[in-house]
Amino acid sequence: MEHSSRKHERGDPGEERLLNVDLGDQDAMVVLCGERDRNLRWMDARLGVKAHARGTVLRVSGPRRDVDRIEDLLTALRARIARGGIIDTDVMDRLLGRSDAGRGPVDSGGDDLGVLGRVVAARTTNQRRYVDAMNKNDVVFGVGPAGTGKTFLAVACAVAALQRHDVRRIVLTRPAVEAGERLGFLPGDVAAKVNPYLRPLLDALDDMLGPEEVERMLERGTLEVAPLAFMRGRTLSNAWVILDEGQNCSIDQMAMLLTRLGPSSCCVVTGDPSQSDLPRNVRCGLDHAMGILRGVEGIEIIEFEGRDVVRHPLVARIAAAYEADARGRNPDAG
């Protein structure tokens, strides 16, 4: 940032300050200003400053305390733009709130993700922990009830990593427990056969990238969709691997997948241990893995709760009712 005028460095916070910020790129300025300068008008109204863009330079003037706040905000916004994220008033309001709360409007690698010009935001504390864990660890388990964002955020992190060229491909897999031997009777190739079982992952990708881009990724090989059984004997290098419905893995299946990881790869396992479709005599590989891997360096386990549900508010109440019923039928549950 460049400051063309900074009067009374230690003066009264109500005194005037002038700040010039050179973004160095016209496209970045367009993103910062927003449609029809909507973001600049928000700065004027929300912070009591005058913000004006000319070329690649943003000029901000007003009381020192307000210009100081917007300087901190602009630091986070510039980092977000560099990642490919969009800027809107909701984003700015959230970052400003973080700053006012004393946490700082940090470049929110652990909170928000820039995915092809769209910001995917973590909404709860556990979701923020989950995104932060995926940014820092090679193996992450995200477990908890439906609607907590486990799958959606794992896909968003995978797409963001692909955009940053941290990985070369995304691998989506899931145990086709419901299909069993019947998988072969479904029409089409392998991808078509397993498609119904990976629909939640593909829906998330469609929502972020659009069906056409997803289809292009499949054709280029930057996106692979395969049943878990097809992972055996492979080494998955330079890949972001997502295992969905991990509660339907046996112990051997889980161990098989986790030992497939090669250089520059990471694996995210999602699931809900209370929703296993495994036969009663088969021990859940997800529960077993969390038990023996908890505390291992490079592995983190994030456990979601009913309060993390971000679907329709009724979903949380439905999930709570079923959990209560399960506890009533089995006092040792939970």
C-alpha positions as CSV (number, residue, x, y, z in Angstrom):
1,M,0.0,0.0,0.0
2,E,1.1,3.5,-0.7
3,H,0.2,6.5,1.5
4,S,0.3,9.8,-0.3
5,S,-0.7,11.8,2.7
6,R,-0.7,10.8,6.3
7,K,-1.2,13.9,8.5
8,H,-0.7,14.0,12.3
9,E,0.6,10.4,12.6
10,R,0.0,10.5,16.4
11,G,-2.8,13.0,16.3
12,D,-6.4,12.9,17.3
13,P,-8.3,9.9,15.8
14,G,-10.9,12.4,14.6
15,E,-8.4,14.3,12.5
16,E,-8.3,13.8,8.7
17,R,-6.2,11.2,7.0
18,L,-5.7,10.6,3.3
19,L,-4.8,7.1,2.1
20,N,-3.8,6.1,-1.5
21,V,-3.8,2.4,-2.3
22,D,-2.3,1.3,-5.6
23,L,-3.6,-2.1,-6.5
24,G,-1.4,-2.3,-9.6
25,D,-4.0,-4.0,-11.7
26,Q,-7.1,-2.7,-13.3
27,D,-9.0,-6.0,-13.1
28,A,-8.3,-6.1,-9.4
29,M,-9.7,-2.6,-9.0
30,V,-12.9,-3.7,-10.8
31,V,-13.3,-6.6,-8.4
32,L,-12.7,-4.3,-5.4
33,C,-15.2,-1.6,-6.5
34,G,-17.9,-4.1,-7.3
35,E,-20.8,-3.7,-9.7
36,R,-21.5,0.0,-10.3
37,D,-19.1,0.9,-7.4
38,R,-21.4,-0.8,-4.9
39,N,-18.5,-1.7,-2.6
40,L,-17.2,1.8,-2.6
41,R,-20.6,3.2,-1.6
42,W,-20.7,0.6,1.2
43,M,-17.3,1.9,2.5
44,D,-18.7,5.5,2.4
45,A,-21.9,4.6,4.3
46,R,-20.5,2.0,6.7
47,L,-17.2,3.7,7.6
48,G,-17.9,7.3,7.1
49,V,-15.1,7.8,4.5
50,K,-14.9,9.0,1.0
51,A,-13.6,6.3,-1.3
52,H,-12.8,7.1,-5.0
53,A,-11.1,4.9,-7.6
54,R,-9.1,6.2,-10.5
55,G,-7.2,3.8,-12.7
56,T,-5.5,1.3,-10.3
57,V,-5.4,3.7,-7.3
58,L,-8.0,3.8,-4.6
59,R,-8.2,7.1,-2.7
60,V,-9.7,7.1,0.7
61,S,-10.2,10.1,3.0
62,G,-11.9,10.8,6.3
63,P,-11.3,10.7,10.0
64,R,-8.2,8.9,11.0
65,R,-9.9,6.2,13.0
66,D,-12.1,5.3,10.1
67,V,-9.4,5.4,7.5
68,D,-7.2,3.2,9.8
69,R,-10.0,0.6,9.9
70,I,-10.4,0.6,6.1
71,E,-6.7,0.2,5.7
72,D,-6.8,-3.0,7.7
73,L,-9.8,-4.2,5.7
74,L,-8.1,-3.5,2.4
75,T,-5.2,-5.7,3.4
76,A,-7.5,-8.7,3.7
77,L,-9.5,-7.7,0.5
78,R,-6.3,-7.5,-1.6
79,A,-5.3,-11.0,-0.5
80,R,-8.7,-12.3,-1.3
81,I,-8.6,-10.8,-4.8
82,A,-5.2,-12.4,-5.4
83,R,-6.7,-15.8,-4.5
84,G,-9.5,-15.3,-7.1
85,G,-12.3,-14.5,-4.6
86,I,-15.0,-12.0,-5.1
87,I,-15.7,-9.0,-3.0
88,D,-19.2,-8.1,-1.9
89,T,-20.7,-6.2,1.0
90,D,-21.4,-9.4,3.1
91,V,-17.7,-10.3,2.8
92,M,-16.5,-6.8,3.8
93,D,-19.0,-6.7,6.7
94,R,-17.8,-10.0,8.0
95,L,-14.1,-9.1,7.8
96,L,-14.7,-5.8,9.4
97,G,-16.5,-7.5,12.3
98,R,-13.5,-9.8,12.8
99,S,-11.3,-6.7,12.9
100,D,-13.5,-4.9,15.4
101,A,-13.6,-8.1,17.6
102,G,-9.9,-7.9,17.8
103,R,-9.2,-11.0,15.7
104,G,-8.1,-9.0,12.7
105,P,-9.5,-9.2,9.1
106,V,-7.0,-11.8,8.3
107,D,-6.6,-13.2,4.8
108,S,-9.1,-15.9,5.6
109,G,-7.5,-19.0,4.2
110,G,-9.0,-20.8,7.1
111,D,-12.5,-19.2,6.8
112,D,-13.3,-18.5,3.2
113,L,-12.3,-19.9,-0.2
114,G,-12.1,-18.2,-3.6
115,V,-13.6,-20.7,-6.1
116,L,-13.6,-19.3,-9.6
117,G,-14.7,-15.8,-8.6
118,R,-17.0,-17.0,-5.8
119,V,-16.4,-16.9,-2.1
120,V,-17.4,-20.1,-0.2
121,A,-17.6,-19.1,3.5
122,A,-17.4,-21.2,6.6
123,R,-20.4,-20.3,8.7
124,T,-19.8,-21.9,12.1
125,T,-16.8,-22.3,14.4
126,N,-16.4,-26.0,13.6
127,Q,-16.6,-25.3,9.8
128,R,-13.8,-22.7,10.2
129,R,-11.8,-25.3,12.1
130,Y,-12.5,-27.8,9.4
131,V,-11.3,-25.5,6.6
132,D,-8.2,-24.6,8.6
133,A,-7.5,-28.2,9.2
134,M,-7.7,-29.0,5.5
135,N,-5.3,-26.2,4.8
136,K,-2.7,-27.5,7.3
137,N,-2.9,-31.3,7.3
138,D,-2.5,-34.1,4.8
139,V,-5.3,-36.2,6.3
140,V,-8.5,-34.8,7.7
141,F,-11.6,-36.5,9.1
142,G,-14.8,-34.5,9.0
143,V,-17.5,-36.4,10.9
144,G,-21.0,-35.5,12.1
145,P,-24.7,-35.2,11.1
146,A,-26.1,-34.4,7.7
147,G,-26.2,-30.8,6.6
148,T,-23.1,-29.6,8.5
149,G,-21.1,-28.8,5.3
150,K,-18.6,-31.7,5.5
151,T,-18.8,-32.7,1.9
152,F,-19.4,-29.2,0.4
153,L,-16.4,-27.6,2.2
154,A,-14.2,-30.6,1.3
155,V,-15.0,-30.1,-2.4
156,A,-14.5,-26.3,-2.1
157,C,-11.1,-26.8,-0.6
158,A,-10.2,-29.3,-3.3
159,V,-11.3,-26.9,-6.1
160,A,-9.3,-24.1,-4.5
161,A,-6.2,-26.3,-4.2
162,L,-6.6,-27.2,-7.9
163,Q,-6.9,-23.6,-8.9
164,R,-3.7,-22.8,-6.9
165,H,-1.9,-25.7,-8.6
166,D,-1.2,-27.3,-5.3
167,V,-2.6,-30.5,-6.7
168,R,-3.1,-31.7,-10.3
169,R,-6.3,-33.6,-9.9
170,I,-9.3,-34.3,-7.6
171,V,-10.3,-37.9,-6.9
172,L,-13.8,-38.5,-5.6
173,T,-14.5,-41.9,-4.1
174,R,-17.1,-43.7,-2.0
175,P,-17.8,-47.2,-0.9
176,A,-20.8,-48.5,-2.9
177,V,-22.2,-50.4,0.0
178,E,-25.8,-50.2,-1.2
179,A,-24.9,-51.5,-4.6
180,G,-22.7,-54.5,-3.7
181,E,-22.5,-56.9,-6.6
182,R,-25.4,-55.1,-8.3
183,L,-23.1,-52.3,-9.4
184,G,-22.3,-54.2,-12.5
185,F,-25.9,-54.2,-13.6
186,L,-26.1,-50.4,-13.8
187,P,-25.8,-49.1,-17.4
188,G,-22.8,-47.2,-18.7
189,D,-19.1,-47.1,-17.9
190,V,-17.5,-47.1,-14.4
191,A,-18.2,-43.3,-13.9
192,A,-21.8,-43.8,-14.8
193,K,-22.2,-46.8,-12.6
194,V,-20.8,-45.0,-9.5
195,N,-22.4,-41.7,-10.3
196,P,-25.5,-42.2,-8.2
197,Y,-23.4,-43.0,-5.1
198,L,-21.2,-39.9,-5.6
199,R,-24.1,-37.6,-6.4
200,P,-23.6,-35.3,-3.3
201,L,-19.9,-34.7,-4.3
202,L,-20.9,-34.0,-7.9
203,D,-23.7,-31.8,-6.9
204,A,-21.3,-29.6,-4.9
205,L,-18.9,-29.5,-7.9
206,D,-21.8,-28.6,-10.3
207,D,-22.9,-25.8,-7.9
208,M,-19.4,-24.3,-7.8
209,L,-18.1,-24.8,-11.3
210,G,-21.2,-25.6,-13.4
211,P,-21.9,-28.9,-15.1
212,E,-20.0,-28.0,-18.3
213,E,-16.8,-27.4,-16.5
214,V,-17.2,-30.5,-14.4
215,E,-17.6,-32.5,-17.6
216,R,-14.5,-30.9,-19.1
217,M,-12.5,-31.8,-15.9
218,L,-13.7,-35.4,-16.3
219,E,-12.6,-35.5,-19.9
220,R,-9.2,-34.0,-19.1
221,G,-8.6,-36.3,-16.2
222,T,-8.3,-33.5,-13.6
223,L,-11.4,-35.0,-12.0
224,E,-11.7,-38.7,-11.3
225,V,-14.8,-40.5,-10.0
226,A,-14.3,-44.1,-8.9
227,P,-15.7,-46.6,-6.4
228,L,-13.4,-47.3,-3.4
229,A,-12.6,-50.8,-4.6
230,F,-10.8,-49.3,-7.7
231,M,-8.3,-47.5,-5.4
232,R,-6.5,-50.8,-4.4
233,G,-3.0,-51.1,-5.7
234,R,-2.7,-47.5,-6.8
235,T,-0.5,-44.6,-5.6
236,L,-2.4,-41.3,-5.6
237,S,0.2,-38.5,-6.2
238,N,-0.4,-34.8,-6.5
239,A,-4.1,-35.4,-5.8
240,W,-6.8,-34.1,-3.5
241,V,-8.7,-37.3,-2.5
242,I,-12.2,-37.1,-0.9
243,L,-13.7,-40.2,0.6
244,D,-17.4,-39.6,1.2
245,E,-19.6,-41.7,3.4
246,G,-16.6,-43.1,5.3
247,Q,-18.9,-44.8,7.8
248,N,-19.6,-47.4,5.2
249,C,-15.9,-48.5,5.0
250,S,-14.6,-51.6,6.6
251,I,-11.4,-51.3,8.6
252,D,-9.4,-52.9,5.7
253,Q,-11.0,-50.5,3.1
254,M,-10.1,-47.4,5.2
255,A,-6.6,-48.6,5.7
256,M,-6.3,-49.4,2.0
257,L,-7.3,-45.9,1.0
258,L,-5.2,-44.0,3.6
259,T,-2.1,-45.9,2.5
260,R,-2.7,-44.9,-1.2
261,L,-1.5,-41.4,-0.7
262,G,1.6,-40.4,-2.6
263,P,3.7,-37.2,-2.7
264,S,1.9,-33.8,-2.7
265,S,-1.5,-35.4,-1.9
266,C,-4.0,-35.0,0.8
267,C,-7.1,-37.0,1.8
268,V,-10.4,-35.8,3.4
269,V,-12.7,-38.4,4.8
270,T,-16.3,-37.4,5.6
271,G,-19.0,-39.4,7.2
272,D,-21.5,-39.9,10.0
273,P,-20.7,-42.8,12.2
274,S,-24.4,-43.0,13.3
275,Q,-25.5,-43.7,9.7
276,S,-23.4,-46.8,8.8
277,D,-25.0,-49.3,6.3
278,L,-22.4,-52.0,7.0
279,P,-23.6,-55.4,8.1
280,R,-23.8,-55.8,11.9
281,N,-20.8,-58.2,11.9
282,V,-18.5,-55.7,10.1
283,R,-16.8,-53.1,12.3
284,C,-16.9,-49.5,11.0
285,G,-13.6,-48.4,9.5
286,L,-14.3,-44.8,10.2
287,D,-14.7,-45.3,14.0
288,H,-11.6,-47.5,14.1
289,A,-9.5,-45.0,12.1
290,M,-10.5,-42.1,14.4
291,G,-9.6,-44.2,17.4
292,I,-6.1,-45.2,16.4
293,L,-5.1,-42.0,14.4
294,R,-6.3,-39.3,16.8
295,G,-3.2,-37.3,17.8
296,V,-1.0,-38.6,14.9
297,E,1.0,-35.7,13.4
298,G,-0.4,-34.5,10.1
299,I,-3.9,-35.9,10.8
300,E,-6.8,-33.9,12.3
301,I,-10.3,-34.9,13.2
302,I,-13.1,-32.4,13.2
303,E,-16.4,-33.5,14.8
304,F,-19.5,-31.5,13.9
305,E,-22.6,-31.1,16.0
306,G,-26.3,-30.4,15.4
307,R,-25.6,-26.7,15.8
308,D,-23.4,-26.8,12.8
309,V,-26.3,-27.8,10.5
310,V,-26.6,-25.1,7.8
311,R,-29.4,-26.5,5.8
312,H,-33.1,-25.8,6.5
313,P,-33.4,-25.0,10.3
314,L,-35.8,-28.0,10.5
315,V,-32.9,-30.4,9.6
316,A,-31.2,-29.8,12.9
317,R,-34.3,-30.5,14.8
318,I,-35.0,-33.7,12.8
319,A,-31.4,-34.9,13.4
320,A,-31.7,-34.2,17.1
321,A,-35.0,-36.2,17.3
322,Y,-33.4,-39.2,15.6
323,E,-30.3,-39.0,17.9
324,A,-32.6,-38.9,20.9
325,D,-34.6,-41.8,19.7
326,A,-31.4,-43.8,19.1
327,R,-30.2,-43.1,22.6
328,G,-33.6,-44.2,24.0
329,R,-33.4,-47.5,22.2
330,N,-29.7,-48.0,23.0
331,P,-28.7,-46.3,26.3
332,D,-25.0,-46.9,25.5
333,A,-25.2,-44.9,22.2
334,G,-23.5,-41.5,22.0
